[in-house]
Amino acid sequence: MSKNKKQVNLSWDAFQSMGNPENAPEIKEEEETADSIKLSGMVVRVYLERKKRGGKTATIVKGIEWSEDELIKLTKEMKSKLGVGGAVKDYEIILQGDKREKVVNILKNKGFSNTKNAGA
């Protein structure tokens, strides 16, 4: 086997740029716990609304303090799980139909521990 191995020639600068694995920075787990603290600190309310919708019911999720892009991703995930239409408007998630119980379960599974069904 030693005959078939190729020798690798590295310059001293290339060797130094590879770094020492013993001095590598440690991966912080605090960020993950900070995210879970942020999720549990939010008071999320799930409402049922019929006004201004032509008599059709809509489930409204209020209190998630994320950027609009993150809310859109969450809305897309909930729409696909529930099989309904919906949108994000004024930092609120609007889903078609009465899906309060299922929305509360989805949010609790995502880590929102302080989620309440405010309509019932």
Buried (B, 14 or more C-beta within 10 A) or exposed (E): EEEEEEEEEEEEEEEEEEEEEEEEEEEEEEEEEEEEEEBEEBBBBBBBBEEEEEEEBBBBBBBBEBEEEEBBEBBEEBBEBBEBEBEBEEEBBBBBBBBBEBBBEBBEEBBBEBBEBBEE
